[in-house]
């Protein structure tokens, strides 16, 4: 498989980690290719058991093989991001953490390296990962259960957050453009925005596949972000935007 196609397939699977389904037209626009190219990608990936075709789009495959394949994408890069993120927030006493694969890796690093802190999250996977350390207090944000993300969302979550204070919030992103970080799911984006409003500073932990990828809901402006932890230098225009908005860039 040519490198360009391999990277495109990785981005499609990364998108399906954030949203339970994708549309041909939307992916073609995001990736800058034709709808015919995306359809061919879907056909190849369906044969490989990585996704299942639907009318006009695709959904995540349910097989264990597909789950393992998606989790292996950029695993080493995301592990470095997680380690650097914990270095960045090591002095915090109260942490808010969002959902997503990178957030879970961050949670595992917190469990292994930190103690006497409180982690507040809406992600059941994050709570389980942190909870193995009995010296870390874990608080779950209440709300409606979102099955695709194994997280709580909705009004109850946002109201709960209004009474909370945190030293720092750690969030992932489906995409990052000059406008700011965005998420494929509006429900998750709304909780991200609420969490940012209750933290003294915000760290975005996201890998290079998210660069210049616009998604449906922007949950922050760059001036609201203190630090971006990623695994490769951003494209020139995005990097300039980060510099102009005094966002600290950490390349793990």
C-alpha positions in Angstrom: 0.0 0.0 0.0 1.4 3.4 -0.9 2.2 5.7 2.0 -0.4 8.2 0.9 -3.1 5.6 0.9 -1.9 4.1 4.2 -2.1 7.6 5.9 -5.6 8.1 4.5 -6.8 4.8 5.8 -5.3 5.6 9.2 -7.2 8.9 9.2 -10.4 7.2 8.3 -10.0 4.7 11.2 -9.1 7.6 13.5 -12.2 9.4 12.6 -14.2 6.2 13.3 -12.7 6.2 16.8 -14.4 9.5 17.4 -17.7 9.0 15.6 -19.6 5.8 15.1 -20.2 6.4 11.4 -18.7 8.5 8.6 -20.1 9.8 5.2 -18.4 9.5 1.9 -18.9 13.2 1.0 -17.7 14.4 4.4 -14.5 12.4 4.3 -13.7 13.3 0.7 -13.9 17.0 1.7 -11.9 16.6 4.9 -9.1 14.5 3.2 -9.1 16.5 0.0 -9.8 13.6 -2.4 -12.6 12.5 -4.6 -15.7 10.6 -3.4 -14.6 7.8 -5.8 -11.3 7.5 -3.9 -13.1 7.3 -0.6 -15.5 4.6 -1.9 -12.5 2.6 -3.1 -10.9 3.0 0.3 -14.1 1.8 2.0 -14.2 -1.3 -0.3 -10.6 -2.2 0.6 -11.1 -1.6 4.3 -14.3 -3.6 4.3 -12.5 -6.6 2.7 -9.8 -6.2 5.4 -12.5 -6.3 8.1 -11.8 -2.8 9.4 -15.2 -1.2 8.7 -18.6 -2.0 7.3 -20.2 -0.2 4.4 -23.5 1.6 4.8 -25.6 3.6 2.3 -23.5 6.6 1.6 -20.9 5.9 4.3 -19.4 3.4 6.7 -19.5 2.3 10.3 -17.0 0.7 12.6 -16.6 -3.0 12.2 -17.5 -5.0 15.3 -14.8 -7.7 15.0 -12.1 -8.0 17.6 -9.5 -7.8 14.8 -10.8 -4.4 13.7 -10.8 -3.1 17.3 -7.2 -4.2 17.7 -6.2 -2.6 14.4 -7.7 0.7 15.3 -6.1 0.8 18.7 -2.7 0.0 17.1 -2.8 3.1 14.9 -0.2 5.6 16.0 0.1 3.7 19.3 3.8 4.6 19.9 3.1 8.3 19.0 0.1 8.5 21.3 2.1 6.9 24.1 4.8 9.6 23.8 2.0 12.2 23.8 0.6 10.7 27.0 3.9 10.7 28.8 4.7 14.3 27.8 1.2 15.4 28.8 1.6 14.0 32.3 5.0 15.8 32.6 3.2 19.0 31.7 0.5 18.7 34.3 2.4 16.9 37.1 2.0 19.8 39.5 -1.8 19.9 39.3 -4.0 18.7 42.2 -7.3 18.5 40.5 -7.5 17.3 36.8 -10.4 17.2 34.4 -9.9 14.6 31.6 -12.0 14.2 28.5 -12.6 11.0 26.5 -10.8 9.2 23.7 -8.0 6.8 23.1 -5.2 9.3 23.9 -7.0 10.3 27.1 -7.0 6.7 28.2 -3.2 6.5 27.7 -2.9 9.7 29.7 -5.0 8.2 32.4 -2.7 5.1 32.6 0.4 7.4 32.9 -1.3 9.3 35.7 -2.1 6.0 37.5 1.5 4.9 37.1 3.3 8.2 38.1 1.1 10.5 40.2 -0.5 10.3 43.6 -2.6 12.4 46.0 -4.6 14.1 43.2 -8.2 14.1 42.1 -9.3 13.2 38.5 -12.7 14.2 37.3 -13.9 12.7 34.1 -16.9 11.8 32.0 -15.2 8.8 30.4 -15.7 5.4 32.0 -12.5 4.1 30.3 -10.5 7.0 31.8 -12.0 6.4 35.2 -11.1 2.7 35.1 -7.6 3.4 33.9 -6.9 5.9 36.7 -8.8 4.0 39.3 -6.2 1.2 39.6 -4.1 3.7 41.7 -5.8 3.9 45.1 -3.8 7.2 45.8 -5.8 8.9 43.0 -9.3 10.0 43.8 -11.7 9.5 40.8 -14.9 11.5 40.4 -17.4 10.6 37.6 -19.3 13.4 35.9 -23.1 12.4 35.8 -25.2 12.6 32.7 -26.6 10.6 29.8 -24.6 7.6 28.7 -23.1 7.9 25.2 -22.5 4.3 24.1 -20.1 5.1 21.2 -17.7 7.0 23.5 -18.6 5.2 26.8 -18.9 8.6 28.3 -21.6 10.8 29.9 -23.0 13.9 28.1 -25.9 16.2 28.2 -27.3 18.8 30.5 -26.7 17.0 33.8 -23.0 16.8 33.0 -22.8 20.5 32.1 -24.7 21.6 35.2 -22.4 19.5 37.4 -19.3 21.0 35.9 -20.5 24.5 36.7 -19.9 24.0 40.4 -16.4 22.5 39.9 -12.9 23.9 39.8 -9.8 22.2 38.3 -6.2 23.2 38.0 -6.1 21.8 34.4 -8.2 20.1 31.8 -6.8 17.5 29.4 -8.7 17.0 26.2 -8.3 15.2 22.9 -9.6 16.5 19.5 -11.0 14.9 16.4 -9.4 17.7 14.4 -7.3 20.9 14.7 -7.4 23.8 12.3 -6.6 27.5 12.5 -10.1 28.1 14.0 -9.3 25.8 17.0 -9.8 22.2 18.1 -13.0 20.4 17.1 -14.8 17.2 17.7 -16.8 14.9 15.4 -19.6 14.5 18.1 -21.4 17.7 19.2 -22.4 16.0 22.5 -18.8 15.4 23.4 -17.8 18.9 22.2 -20.3 20.5 24.5 -18.9 18.7 27.5 -15.3 19.6 26.4 -16.4 23.3 26.3 -17.9 23.1 29.8 -14.8 21.4 31.2 -12.6 24.1 29.7 -14.7 26.8 31.4 -13.9 25.3 34.8 -10.1 24.8 34.6 -7.3 27.2 35.1 -5.6 26.0 32.0 -6.2 23.6 29.1 -3.9 21.0 27.5 -4.9 19.5 24.2 -3.3 16.1 23.6 -3.7 15.0 20.0 -1.6 13.3 17.3 -0.6 14.5 13.9 -3.5 12.8 12.1 -5.7 15.6 13.5 -3.8 18.5 11.8 -5.9 20.5 9.4 -8.9 18.2 9.9 -12.1 20.2 10.4 -15.0 18.5 12.2 -18.5 19.5 12.9 -18.2 21.2 16.3 -15.3 23.5 17.4 -15.2 23.4 21.2 -12.5 26.0 21.8 -10.6 29.0 20.4 -6.8 28.7 20.4 -6.4 31.6 23.0 -8.3 29.4 25.5 -5.6 26.6 25.1 -2.5 26.7 27.2 -0.6 23.8 25.6 -0.8 21.5 22.6 1.0 18.2 23.1 1.5 16.3 19.8 3.9 14.0 18.1 5.0 16.0 15.1 5.4 19.7 14.2 2.1 21.1 12.8 1.9 22.5 9.3 3.3 26.0 8.9 0.0 27.9 8.9 -1.3 26.0 11.9 2.0 26.5 13.8 1.9 30.2 13.1 -1.6 30.4 14.5 -0.5 28.6 17.7 2.4 31.1 18.0 0.2 34.1 17.5 -2.1 32.8 20.2 0.7 32.0 22.6 -0.1 28.3 22.7 2.8 26.3 24.1 3.7 23.6 21.6 5.2 20.3 22.9 6.3 17.8 20.3 6.8 14.4 22.0 
